[in-house]
C-alpha cells in the first residue's frame, strides 16, 4: 500500500478523459465506461504476482 496525493492522482486521471469520467460535483469518485461511480482515494494497492517480497526477488 502506498499513500499519495489525491489532487495529483485526479490530475493524472484527467489526462485519460476518453477512458475515465471525473465528475465535477463528486471529486471523490470516478467512472469508467460502465458509468458506475467508484471511490477515488490517494492510496494505491499493489499485489505481488511473482517472486518473494521478503527475499527482494521481485522479478
Secondary structure as GFF3:
##gff-version 3
##sequence-region A 1 59
A	DSSP	beta_strand	2	3	.	.	.	ID=ss1
A	DSSP	alpha_helix	6	14	.	.	.	ID=ss2
A	DSSP	beta_strand	29	31	.	.	.	ID=ss3
A	DSSP	beta_strand	37	39	.	.	.	ID=ss4
A	DSSP	beta_strand	43	44	.	.	.	ID=ss5
A	DSSP	three_ten_helix	53	55	.	.	.	ID=ss6
###
